[in-house]
């Protein structure tokens, strides 16, 4: 993706529920070292998300939520945990509602 679009600054966006199991994804470290990541808080235990393998492995790369607006300028690895209104809807459900 980056090779085909070298001038685009991509940000990997995922829900906090995926952060908990992100270390089980194929090439998860490569993803974290290639793209800045925005993690959106989801219903559940925020503390368990923040103690995940990925959060611990890349703890030095975490930026403050107040600096989330500059995540696109950061070189990977960089990530931010964003709190806000929480929804139990999955991204699949949201996409299906707009069809």
C-alpha positions as CSV (number, residue, x, y, z in Angstrom):
1,X,0.0,0.0,0.0
2,X,2.7,2.4,0.9
3,X,4.8,1.4,-2.1
4,X,2.0,2.2,-4.4
5,X,1.2,5.5,-2.7
6,X,4.6,6.9,-1.5
7,X,3.3,10.4,-0.9
8,X,0.3,9.4,1.1
9,X,0.6,9.3,4.9
10,X,-1.6,6.4,6.1
11,X,-2.9,5.9,9.6
12,X,-4.0,2.4,10.7
13,X,-7.3,2.9,12.6
14,X,-8.7,0.2,14.8
15,X,-11.0,-0.3,17.8
16,X,-9.5,-1.0,21.2
17,X,-11.1,-4.5,21.1
18,X,-8.6,-5.4,18.3
19,X,-5.7,-4.0,20.2
20,X,-6.1,-6.7,22.8
21,X,-5.5,-9.4,20.3
22,X,-3.4,-7.5,17.8
23,X,-0.3,-9.5,18.7
24,X,-2.0,-12.6,17.2
25,X,-2.3,-11.0,13.8
26,X,0.0,-12.1,11.1
27,X,2.9,-9.6,10.8
28,X,1.5,-7.4,13.6
29,X,4.9,-6.0,14.4
30,X,5.5,-5.1,10.7
31,X,2.1,-3.2,10.7
32,X,3.1,-1.3,13.8
33,X,6.5,-0.4,12.4
34,X,5.0,0.7,9.1
35,X,2.0,2.7,10.0
36,X,1.1,5.1,12.8
37,X,-1.9,3.6,14.6
38,X,-5.0,5.3,16.1
39,X,-6.7,3.1,18.6
40,X,-10.3,4.1,19.3
41,X,-11.7,3.2,22.7
42,X,-14.5,0.6,22.8
43,X,-16.8,-0.6,25.5
44,X,-15.0,-2.9,27.9
45,X,-12.0,-2.6,30.1
46,X,-9.7,0.2,28.8
47,X,-7.0,-1.0,31.2
48,X,-6.9,-4.5,29.7
49,X,-6.5,-2.9,26.2
50,X,-3.7,-0.8,27.4
51,X,-1.9,-3.7,29.0
52,X,-2.0,-5.7,25.8
53,X,1.1,-7.2,24.2
54,X,1.1,-4.5,21.5
55,X,0.7,-1.7,24.0
56,X,3.5,-3.0,26.1
57,X,5.8,-3.8,23.2
58,X,5.4,-0.3,21.7
59,X,4.9,1.7,24.9
60,X,7.7,4.1,24.1
61,X,6.0,4.9,20.8
62,X,2.7,5.9,22.4
63,X,1.8,9.6,22.0
64,X,-0.5,11.6,24.2
65,X,-4.1,11.7,23.3
66,X,-3.9,15.5,23.2
67,X,-1.4,15.1,20.3
68,X,-3.6,12.8,18.3
69,X,-4.0,15.5,15.6
70,X,-0.3,15.2,14.7
71,X,-0.3,11.4,14.5
72,X,-0.3,11.7,10.7
73,X,3.1,13.5,10.9
74,X,4.7,10.8,13.0
75,X,7.0,8.1,11.7
76,X,6.0,4.6,12.7
77,X,6.1,3.2,15.2
78,X,3.7,5.7,16.8
79,X,0.3,5.1,18.2
80,X,-2.4,6.9,20.2
81,X,-5.3,5.7,22.3
82,X,-8.3,7.9,21.7
83,X,-11.1,8.1,24.3
84,X,-14.5,9.4,23.4
85,X,-18.1,8.4,22.9
86,X,-18.3,4.6,22.9
87,X,-20.4,2.4,20.7
88,X,-21.1,-1.3,20.8
89,X,-21.6,-1.3,17.0
90,X,-18.9,-3.1,15.0
91,X,-17.4,-1.5,11.9
92,X,-19.2,-4.2,9.9
93,X,-22.6,-3.2,11.4
94,X,-21.9,0.4,10.7
95,X,-21.0,-0.3,7.0
96,X,-24.1,-2.5,6.6
97,X,-26.4,0.3,8.0
98,X,-25.2,2.6,5.2
99,X,-25.8,0.3,2.3
